[in-house]
Amino acid sequence: MENGNNKVVVIWIDWYAYHVARFRALHEHQALQGRITGLELVGGAGVHQGMVFREAVSEPLPIKTLAPKASWSELGQRRLGLMVWRELEKLQPEVVLVPGYYTLPGLSAALWAKWRGRRSVLMTESTEADHKRTGWKEKFKSLLLRGLFDWAVAGGSAHVRYLEALEFPTHRIARNYDVVDNHFFARGADDIRVHRKRSEWNLPDKYFLFVGRLAEEKNVTGLLENFAAYRRNGGTWSLVIAGDGPLRGTLENFVERRELESVVRFAGHHTSVGLLPYYAFAGCFVLPSTREPWGLVVNEAMAAGLPVIVSKRCGCSEDLVEQGVNGFVFDPAKHGAIREAMESIETRDGEPLRQMGRNSREVIAQYSPETWAGEVARIVAA
């Protein structure tokens, strides 16, 4: 692609399936066709050291990986920041979409845009509840963001409020950053439901599903404790946990001690394609995190047509979950809250639950790669 056509550059560290879906939507948008380039920093493990979530791009898209065989920790942020600067010097874009302000490569991209008089756009999913906030740090952050970025694209309501609290101009905040390929999960799950059987994956007849990294902030221990109580209270569904991470051994020991091996299954980490049967045959999706900027697995589950149980600490809960309509929002600090939501879901088994799944699809249709691309195109045209 000629330098003159590189009007917009979008940067992410290591590209997951949803990054590719977002970029494809930008690439296909009428106002951006032939004017967009993607930069992937590393082709190996990203910020989660030792874990590779990256998915190969199986289509011809204008994406360049700066370090195809290296990982985030191997190269280091300083070196990657220099690589980003040099690549932007080659491409000379008019607009740079930057993935956050907390890494040196991100700051390098934003500084390059300021240095060259180009527009920088912050892509953010931070909320005020993500961390304990300190006054002087927030003031410094406010000055930094307003000095480095011309626009911001946020996930939803909580993210917009946080930007506004940092005194970022409201009229320069766009939405719909946190989207996935809804059509992929909808079509894939429906096709499996029609043409395949759950026995091919040894899946229970009725089960709650968790998908995510097995780390402290995901609160899977809390999920298991509530599930054990749910079963003691007469609950009949099982639990499938799809994912891997540092707490897997601890969680498996918990299940063994509580004698839940027959009703709890650890399915391991899967690609987006590998997750489709788990979404297809689940009765309900659960995300119990104590800290979660958004929670894209909720998007995936809703696109697959599932009702959802989502922690209020997840950035998506306010925008994606309509209480009692397509799922339930709960407070992870409240004892028994997950159990109560599980019991509510089981009492709706049958047509009421299927309607909740249909409602999920109606809600998530408003959060698509196409709506995200439209927001970016609006910024570029501004």
N, C-alpha and C positions, 0 to 999 in steps of 0.2 A: 504494500500500500504506500502511495506517495505521501511524503510529509505534509503536503498541503491539504490532504484529505483527512488528516488526523485531528479533526476538530475537537473530539472528546476522547479522553483516556480515562478508563475506570480501573482501579487498582484493588486487588484483594491479596491476602497473604498466600493461602493455598486454596484452590478453588474446589468447593464441594459441589454437589449436584445442583443446589439452589443457586449458587453463584453462576453456574453455566446457564441455568434457566433465565436468570435475570439478564445476563449478558445477551443471550439469544433474543430476548424481547427488545433490548436496545438496538441490536443489530438489524432486526426486522422492522422496527418502527419507521414509518414513512419519512419522518422528518430527520431521522438519524442514519438512514441507510448510506453506507459508504463513508461514514464520517466518524466511526467509533472504533477504538482499539482497546483491547484488554491487556493488562499487565498482571501476571501472576508472579509472586516473588520467589516461591520455592516449590519444587515438584515433589519433595519428600514430606516428612512430618512437619506440621505447622506448630502453632503455639502450644498444643498439648503434646509435650515431649514424649517420644516413643510410640505415638499413636498416629496412624495415617488415615485420615478421613477423605482425602482427595479422591476424586473420581475422574477418570480419563475423559477427555473431550473426543467424542466419536464422530464429530462433524467438522467440516472446514469453517472455522471461525477465526477472525483476526485476533488471536490471543497469543501473547509471547510470554514464556516463562523465563525469568531472568536467571534462575539457578535450577535447571531441570532435575538434577540428581541430588541436590543438597536439601538439608532440613533447616528449619528456622534457627535452632540452637547451634548448629554447626557453623553457619556463616556469621551469625551475630548481627545485631541491629545496625551497628555503625557501618559495616560493610554493605549491608543491604540498602541502607539509606543513600550511600554513595552511588550504588548501582541504579537506584531509582532516579536520582538526579541526572545521571549521565544519559539514561534512556529518555527522560523527558526532554533533555537538550536535543536529542536526535529527532524526536517526534514533533516537538514544538506545538503541542495542543493549545487550543483556546480555552478549554474547560478541563479541569482535572477533578475526578471524583475520588475522594480520599477516605480510606476505611478507618476512621477514628483519629484521635489526637494523642493516643497514649503510647505510640511506638515511634522510634526514630525514622523508619521509612515513611510513615504517615506524615510526620512533621516535615521531613525532607520534601515530600511532594507539595505540601501546602506552602512551604517557604519558597520553593522553586516558582510556584504560581505567582506569589507576591513579588518575587525578584524580577520576573519577566512581565509583570503587568497582566497576567491571565487570571481567569476566574477559578477559584477553588470552591469545591462543594464537599461539605462534611457529610459522610454517611454514618449515622449514629443510631444506636439502640440503647443508650444509657438512660436510666431513670434515677430519680433522687433516692429511691429506696435500695438501689443496688449495693451501696456501701454507706458507712457512717460518714457524714459530711462535716467538714471543718470550715468555719467561716472564712478565714484568710485564704485557704486553698481554693474555695469556691470563687472568691473574688479574683484571684489570679487566673483561674480557669476561664472566668467570664471575659477578662481582658484578652486572654490568649485566643479564645474562639472568635471573638469579635474582630480581633486583629488579623487572624489568619484566614478566616473563611468568609466568603461572600454569601453563600447559601448553605442550607442544611437539608438533608432528606432524612426524616425520622420514621420510626416504625409506627407509632400510634399515639394515643392521647397522653399517656404518661410521659412519653419521650418528648412530646411537644411542650408539655408543662415544664419539664426540667430545662429545656432550652430557653424557654421564656423566663424561668427563674434566674438563669444565667445572663439575662438581658439580651439574648439574641433576638434580632428583629422578627416579630411574628410573621410579617408579610414576606419574609425570606425563608420560611420553613415549609418544606413540602413533606408529603407523607408516603406511605406504602412502600417503605424500604424492605420490611420483613415479609417477603413473599416466597412461595415455592411454586413448582410446576403443578398447579392444581389438576390439569388435564391428565398428566402422567399418573398421578395417584388415583384419580377417579376411574379412568379407563382401566388401569392395571388391576385395581381391586375388583371392579365389576367383572372383568374378564375371568379372573380366577374364581370368583363366586359361581359363575355360570358353568365353567368348563373343568374345574378341578375340584378335588375333595380335600377336606382338612386333614384326613388321615395320611395324605402324602407327606405332611410335615409333622405328623404325630401331635396335632394340636387338640386341646380339650374342646368339649362341646360348647361350653360357655366360659369366657374368660375376660378379665380385665387385662389391658396391655400397657406396659411402660416401655418407652423407647428412649435411650439416652446413655450418656457416659455415667459409669458407676463411680461417682465422686461425691464428696461430702455434701455439696450444695444441692445435689439432686434429691436428697432426702429419701433415698430408697429404703433406708432403715426404718424411717417413719412409716413409709408405705407398707412395709412388711409387718410392722407391729400392728397397724390398723387392719391389715388383711387378716392377721391371726385372730384379732378380736371379732372381725366380721364372720369368720368361719365358726368361732365359738358361739356366736349369736344365731347360728343356723344358716348362714350364707352358703350357697351351693356352687358359686362360680369359682374358677381357678384364676391364677395370676401368671402371666407370661412376661418375663423381663428380657428385652432385647437390647443388648449393649455390652460394653466391656469397660474396664477401668480399674483404678487402684483399689477399690473396695470390693471387688468381686469375691475374693476369698472370704472376707469377713461376712459378706451377705450370705454366701453359701453355707457358712458355719451357722449363722443365725437360723436359716431354714432347717438345717439338720437338727439343731437343738430343739426347735419347736415342733419337730416331726411333721413338717409341711412338704416334704419332698414329693408326695404324690399329687399335690395341688399347686406347686410353684415350679415353674420351669425357667431355667436360664438359657436363653437362645443364642447368646453371644452377639458379636458385632456383625452387622450386615450392610451391604450397599443399599441404595434406594430400591433397586430391583429385588434384592433379597428380602426387603422388608414387606413387599407387597402382600404375600400370603398372610403375614401376621396381622396387617391392617384388615385384610379382606374378611377374615373369620372372627375377629375380635367382637365382643359385645359392647365394649366401652374403652376409651383411652383415658389414662391417668397420668398427670404430670404434677408431682407433689413438691417441687423445688422450694427451698427456702430463699434462694436467690437465682433469678433467671431474667436476663435483660428482655427477652421476648419469649422464646419457646417455639421454634419453627416446627417441631414435631407435632404440635397442636394443629398447625396449618395442614400438615400431611394427613393426620388422622381425620380432620374434618373434610378434607377433599375426598378421602376414601369413604366418607359417609358414616362416620362414627359420632355418637354422643361423646362428650368429654367432661372429665373432672379435672379442674385446673386450680392450682394454688393461686391465691391473690398476690403472691410475691412474683408471679410471672408477668412480665410486661404486657403480654398479649391478652391477659384475662379480661381487662376492662373493655377491649374492643371486640374480641372474638366470642366470648361466652355470654349468652343471654340466659340468666338464671331460670332453670326449669323449662327452658325452651329447647336449647340444644345441649345443655349440660348444667354443671354446677361449679361455682367458685367457692373455695373454702379457705379458712385461715389455718396455715400449717402449725401455728402456735397453739391452736385450740385442741385440747385432748379429744380424740375420737372423731374429729371432723371428717377425716377421709373415710372412716368406717361408715359414718352416717350417710355420706354421699354414695358410697357403694351400695348400701342397703336401699337407698332411694332409687338407684338405677335398676336394681334387681326387681323391685316392685313394679317397674314399668316394662318389664320384659314382654315382648310381643309387638303388636302394632304401635303402641305409644312410644316404644324405644326406637322402632324403625322411623317413626315420624321425627323424632329428635335427630336421628342421623340425616334425614332429608333437610331438616332445618340447618344443620351444620353446613351442608353444601351451599345452601342459599346465602348464609353469612359469609363464608370464605370466598365466594365468587367475587366479592368486592375487593378482595386482597389477592391480586394476581400479578404475574410478571408484566402483563399488558398495562395495568394501572400504574405500576412502578415506572415503566418506560414512558408513559404519558407524562408523569411528573418530571422526569429528567428532561424530556423534550421541551416542556414548558420552561424549565430553567435555562436551557441552552438558548431558547428563543427570546428570553427576557432581555 
